[in-house]
Amino acid sequence: MNEKELMKYIPSSTEIAENSELFAGQIMQFQEMMMMYNCAIREVRTKLEVLNDELSIRDTHNPIEMIKSRVKKPVSIVEKLQRRGYPIRVESAMEHLKDVAGIRVICSFIDDIYKVADMLASQDDVKVLEVKDYIKYPKPNGYRSYHMIVEIPVFFSDRTLMLCVEVQIRTIAMDFWASLEHEMKYKKDVEGADVIVKRLAEIAERINQTDMEMQDIRDEIKKK
């Protein structure tokens, strides 16, 4: 990752100026935290890419279509700490927030999701802290995805830190739906919002049926 890409994860001067009272005395610490979680993302991302390459040879199929990643912006970190009643400190964020670093894995088929999750969880240096299966047990609004909080060692020049990364694994269709639902959630004063929310829930069910049918077809093809 080059310097330009890394800078995306470091607070801008504008962000710092707008939130100077929140970052007071800890600006450099926040920047260092961003760097550390970015390194954690690279560690997990590399693991996923290696698994994908292996399966492409062993199973002649790449289960992972795309990997997206992000580190929470400092403003979002502060807001979450405030909501939960924790001190606005770097050490507080690292102790209490498990989703500062996030990776989204996009797969073609539902069984790919569980295959990737199982293979990641089975690695010796990966500790799974939490799993939420919103595919088997979707949220009331129709949201489906497989969530894992994993803890991994990240080696720096003078220390080794155990850092958490949230991994979300979903199909292409699930990701498309979630992106639109997220846009709707944060859009204010949308006319007919209740109707749109209902439509999204109905579409989520149709997407799930389509994912399952595509899985069945793929399984039939593999048998022949």
N, C-alpha and C positions, 0 to 999 in steps of 0.2 A: 504494500500500500504506500503510495507516494505522499509527499508532504501536503499536497492540495487535498487529497482524500482524507488524510488524518485531521486536517483543520476543520472538517465538517463536524467533528465530534468535540471540538474545543470551543468553549464559550466565546462568542464574538465580543468585540469592544462595545457594541451597541447593547447586547444582552447584559453585559457586566454593568454598563452605565445605568440601564433601566432598572437593574435589581441590585444596585450597589449596597443597599442596606441589608440585603439578604446574604450577599457574598462577602460582606465586610470581614477582612482578616483571613479569608480562606479562598481567595481567588486562585492562587497557585495550587492549593490543595484540590480544588474542583477540577482544574485543568489536568492535574496528575491522575485524579480518579477517572476522568474521561479516557485518558491514555491507557490506563490499566484495563478498563472494561473493553476498550477497543481491542487490546491484545487478547483478552479472553474470547472475544468473538472470533478472532482469527484462528485461535486454537480449535474451537469447536467447528468452525467452517472447514478447516483443513481436514478434520476427522470425517466430516460428512462428504467432502469431495473424494477422499480416499475410498470410503465405502461405496460411493457411487461408481467410481472407476472399477473397483473390484467386481461389483455386481454386473457391470456392463460386459465383462469378460465371462464371468461364471454363469450368469443367467441370460446373457446376450440381451440385456434390457437395462436401461438407465432408469432407476426408480425416481430419481430427483430431476425435475425439469428446471428448477430455478431455486436459488438461495438468495434471500434478501436479509439485510441486517441493519440494525440501528442501535445507537446508544441514546438513552433519554436525554433530552436537553436539560440543562441545569434548572430552568424555570419549571419544567414538569416535575423534576425531582423535588424541588422545594415545595411545590403545590401538594404533592403526595405526602411528604413528611408533615406538612401542616394539617392535612386532612386526618392523618392518623395520630396527630398529637405528639410527634417526635421532635426533638431539637433540630434546628436547621444547621447541621454540622456534617462534614464529610464522613466522619466516623459513624454517625447516626445513619446516614444513607447506606453505607456499606454493611452495616449490621442488620438493618431492618427491611431494606428494599431488595427483593430478589429479581426484579425485572429491569434493572438499570441497563443491562445489556440484553439485547433480544435478537433472535434469529428466526426467520420464517422460511420454512422448507416447503416448496410446492411440488407435489407428486402428481402423477397421472392417474393412479388408481388407489382405491381405499386400502387394499392389502399392502401396497407399497409404503403407506404411512406407518403401519404397524411393524413392517419389516425394518424400516429405517430406525424407528424408535427402539426396537429390541436390540439391534446391532450397536447403536450408540450407547444404550444403557449397559451393555455387556462388557464394554471396554474397562480395563483394569483401573484406569485413572479417572473414570467418570463416576460420580456419585449422584444418583437420582434422589432429589429431596422431595419432589412432589410431582404427581401426575393428575391431570384433569382430562378425562376423555369426553369431550363434548361432541364426539361423533356417535358413540353409543348412547350418550345422555345429553342431547342438545339443549341449549338454553331456550327459554320460553319464546324468544324472538326468532328462533330458527337457526341461530349461530351454531356452526359445526367446525370443530378443529380439535387436534390432539395437542395438549399442552404438557410440557415437561419443564421443571426447574432442575437444572443439573449444576453440580459444583465440580470445578476442575482446577488442577494446579497450574499456575502461570509462573514461569521462571524469569525473574529479573536479575540484574547484575549483583544485587546485594541481598536478595531474599526470594522466597517462594510464597506466593499468596494463593489461597483457595478462594476462587471467585465464582459467583453464580451467573448463569446465563439462562434466560427463558427461551425455550425452543418451542415454536408453534409449527405443527406439521399438518398440512391440509391438501386437498386436491385443487386443481386449477379452478374448477367450478366453485368450490367453497371459498377460495380466495377472491374470486371475482365478486361473489355475493357479499363477502365481509367488507370489501372495499367500498361498495355502494352503501351498505348499511352504516358504515362508519361515517361516510360523508353525510348521510341523512341525520345521524345522531347529533352531529355538531353543527348542523345548519339550523339557524334560528328562523322562526316565523315562516315555516314552509306551509303553504296553503294545502289543506287536505292531508295533513301529516298522519292522522289516524288511519286514513284509507291506505296511504303508502306503506305504513308499518304493517298493516294487515296483508297487503299484497306481497311485501317482502317475506313475511312468514310463509305464505302459500308457495312462493317461488322457492324458498329454502327446501320445502318438502319435495317439490318437483326435481330440484337439483339432486337431492339425496337419492331419489328413485333413479334418476339418470346415471348417477355415479355407480349405483348398484347394478344397473343393467349393463353398463359398459364393462364393469368387472366380470359379470357373467359371460359376456361375449368374449372377452379376452381369455377367460378360463377355457371356454369351449375351443377357441382357436389353438390354444397351447396343447389341448388333448389330441388334436388331429395330427 
